[in-house]
C-alpha cells in the first residue's frame, strides 16, 4: 500500500493559549507518534516536494502543510510540545480518533491506477495496475479486522492476477460482513488475467457486492462460491446480496467460464445483473449431504451466451437438495449451437424452483429437467435455434415428476421442426403438467411431442400455418364437481351412461354380430379393463368365439380380450381385462362385444327407442350405439364404422 497524504485541511492547525485565549502557533514544530502517550515516533515522512523529513513545521498562520506519512499509515498522534497529543487523519479516509493507532475509517477507498488524481489523493489504498488484488484484499482484511466494513472501489480498471477472496467466519453471530462496491457496473471494472476468477466467496461469508463490473477470459469465472462444512453445517455464503453487476466474457466463443458458479448459496438476493458474452451463465449447486441449499431470489437478470453447448441457468443437486429458489423476469439468449436455457439435474434432484416471466431465445433446448420435482416454469416468449435440427422445448427425464410448464408464446420459425414436449416421467402418481401453452407454428414448420401415460396436457393451442402432431392441442375442461354421479365416483374412467339409469328389458343380441358401444375419454389415461353387465346369462356358447375389445374412433382394434364364454354364461357386473393396456388420448372410443352360441347373453341396458332417436344428430360413423357385420367368430382388425347400423338398444359399458 502507498503512503497517505496528511495536512493542508481546515482542521490542520496548531494552536496555543495566549492571554487566556487560543491563538495560532506560527512556526510550531510537530512530531508524529503511534500512541497518545509515549509510543514510537514516526520519522519516515515526506514533505510536499517528496523529500524526506522527520517532523513538520507549521507556517506563519499555524497551518500544518501537506506531507505524506509512512507506508500503510492512515492516522497518527500529533505532538506540538503541548500537554497532550491530537489525532490527525489522512485525507480521504474519514475523521476520528481513538485510544490507539488501530483506528480505521468506515469506508476504505481503493483507487485504481486509472482513477483521477484527486480520487487517488483521497484514497486509502492506491493500485498501480498490476496485481491490484493485493490492495483490494488488504482493504477487505482491514475491514474484517474491525468486525466488518465497506470497501469502495473507485472508477477505472483493476487488473488482478489472483482472485479477490471474501471469506467468512462460520460464526452467525460474528460474520465480519464485507460490503464491496464500485461506482457503477460500467465504471468500476475488475479485469482478472486469463483463467483467473474475479471474486471467490467461501466459509459462510456474508457479503454484499454491488455497482461493479467484471471482464473474464479463458476458463476464468466471474463469481465463485465454495462451501465449507463447519459444526455439522455447510455453507459458502448466506444472507448476502449481489446487485447492479455486469459480468462480461468479451463475446469470445473460445472462453469457457461461468459468470457465476455458486456452491451451497443460502438465503441471498441477486438483483439487476447483466451477464454478457460468456459461455455459461449461472450455476448453483448443492454438493453436500449435510443440509440443503437455496432460498435465494434472482430478479431482473439478462444472460447472453456465446460459443457452443453453453447453459444459461443450471440448477444442480449433486447430493442433498437445492430447493426453493425464485427466478423472476429472466431473459436469456444464445448465439452458439447446442445451448440449453434452463437445466435442472443431479443425482438428488432439485425441488421447488420457480421461474416467472422468463424469456428464452435461440436455444437448442429451452428447459431440460433430468431430475427434480415440484418445479414451476411460467414462461413468456420462447424460441429455439432458428434453422437448427433437433430443437426441443420442454424435456423431462425419468426422475422428473410433479413439474408444471406454461408458456405464453412458443414460436417455431418457418420451416423448422420442434419437439415441443418430451416427457419420460416414471412416477405416474405425480405427473408432469403442461398447460396454458400457445404454440405458434409458422409456415412449413412441424411440431411434435412425446409423453407417457400419466402426462397431463391441457389448454394447449396452436396458431398459424405449420403442422402440429395430432393430439397436442388440448382445451380446458368445463366440468366441475357437482351433484351428478361421474365414472370417477365408481372408480371408473368412462362409461356409456350412468348405471343408475339402466332398466329391465329385453336385449336381443344376435350371434356373430359385433356390437359397438361408444365411450368418451376426457383426459389422457391408461385403460386396462372393459366393464359390461350381463342381465341374463347365455348358454350353449362356442368356446373361443366370445370376446370383448376396444376400438378407436377410426374403427381400428386397439386390444381384445381372452375368450369370455364363461363370463357370458354368468349374470352380473364383469370387469374384463384387455390383452394389453392402452394409453388413450382424449376422444371417442368403442367397447366391442361379440357373442357366439345357441343363446347369446343379454346385456344390461338403458331404454330402447328407435335408433334415430337414441343416436339423434349422429351418423353411423359417430353413433353412440351401433352394430356391424354378421357371422363373425373373432374381433375384426378394423371396422368400417360408417357402414355399420345404428342400434336402438343403449347397452352399458365402461372403462377402467
Steps between C-alpha positions, in 0.01 A plus 500: 500500500630851418543795736201706609486880481454714813465873578378807310135461606277735701563294813879487475614797718720525809360724774634617836359699797562880489368745763225255597404444136609260228726621220676332210849371568700632207815303423417225751687171458274195489606137543286193441455187712323163507341555844337788694771470769857378463510248212724515193555806287432480127806644327456358147319807362509685168433870448288640219793482262561135582817558708556302821420674828457389861272781620277774362516875566180706502497809274458861610128439548544186709381274215654156457616470136435200279724200563495123463507250783673164519386217274164346603438756778169689475492668843756630755521685831640855451721661772573878485662517844179561692349304786329242274510357152225533235389246241561581133332297228622449143302688237214303342479239775246667727552663836516354844718400786548233754719364769748339260627508145269204414231748391382458139238686299144381442560498123824364360554661160706308246604706198579342166811590306276681252303695762521884486772667706260649754345157560841342548597779736199425719530120484625273777644241263664581167522240223765511228319291237696184577373233743241746628340224709777566757360840593139384483571201722682725745194725521272198553729363771510839669120518496463150642757571768263768622207254499389577144471804282467666165761494224442749220674448168549815296416526136746351256654160431637264765737244347524186713726196480324304775140491627360756740406271789227577752503239776254481786541372851238221523370697798149632450546745787823644361499466120737795442279624219676654200335756271697515177366764266603701199385817332282326240513183293640687198732719708677265742639196314688204647714340230651166605779345295408210270366194683483692830174541693398854585342449846494192723272463802528229762466387862155632593579845365249779537564755231332760284638560151360786299554757228797349322595308188727206421665393175600133499699299248615146427362259759474777757171558681337813630378408849582161653371363830647194671336344803658411833353258754526622857322370811280268295384767252618595154495844341693716258311823570170600657281805554692679226409716202629550146363809327568709192776278364627443146705194411644504148679221315605733216281306254787261427360154413813319620462626857330232711443646847183550702381846592400357839588155637348480846510195724267495803355853480247576772239770566644761266382751240617551141358810333553693176788299360623510139694197373633550149724319256576198720489127425293418812274710721405398854572166669367441850557164664442302816810284548462402864280231651523684833222745416305669223590821326280757330235747617642761260333749268624597153328810363533693171792326340627489142719216373655485153712197407765469230669179393347154467335268754468758776235517772328820613368377837611169652348382829673185622436280801805282517397382845255637753251735339529835328155641568273804517668742263289763328595635156299803387522690172799316355589550134755272337624447146760287323722582203662157464354157427407220739423735790247441779290770662413341836651172622399322821688182579712313754465168676291648781261708289408865549167597653277805499685723255273775368548682170264793440474713188803340333610562140725243328619553144707300248577197718523142374310396814291747695434310825664169592404342833687173532426465870285709729147543624243768572671760282299767316586661166276794407657625178425794273653499151723201418658379179757241400797541267378618161592264219654236729407132511401319819344793682313414819285719721412319823686179590430303818695188594398185684581659838305822431148505644227733630636790294290761321570687177311784336610729219324804358668467159712216361612629162609250233676660204384431146620164376640391838415187697444503874441225754298715735448245780705192589382348828655176631380522862475157665324624815144461373339612827658847456465596132664791329243756389529702178230764484420847367747464213464690174696352209542728202611271218600718207465397138658165417595416859426171675428455870503158669482371855547180701360411840430223747166376624493736796594817310235771534444725199237772517424842360755466218420697186669522161500800269615582146558263211752240618421137579433385856499131587147370558402497865725787608233767509288477813232722642397566859244272659175676578354246742533558871412312811124487536206294619500256207672166527801451276705196393770604749250463781476133402875455457462501121656712228201531268163342422221500246252630758434509874416144607224644721308575180501136387173312502349159442421401147572259221839518336504303180863441409558304182781248482788607276403869498756748640335749738682832547431722805656849495682645801672839529846552653548856628863490615809298402479170683592132501224238459546140611141371537166504324184476715164355395193373683336170408126516577417147387770237461566343164509126438641260245779751436772411252842488658749749359235712326377721784711812559506870581736760356581868467497694171601859427284754318646392165376145559844350568526222759728612782478191717274202556437264789544132555199274437203601719273197454498435875443868578206529259345194664481684836269792584633811677762771468822385333838678476682341206873554448629608162791304360717812520455829688420795274618860536214714375491864399174690545237392248225249423566125523280192455456203730429199277304188602489187285304192609452160331294202608146367507383767751711819517500691832272798554688813615367753748379808317317826514181571313427365154382757250531533129861513387447847357384629838776327702765633261330831425718734293768234448598298197594135503866607505443698820207309658497420870352155444539297181558151366714366221523187287363152549630147542819619661694265727788735596551870554583659164823704474297795380140603460351734239292700746324698231369173355361378832140507618390742767348305788186564704625337822710707743720219636727597792881481500784671686881528511750481783 
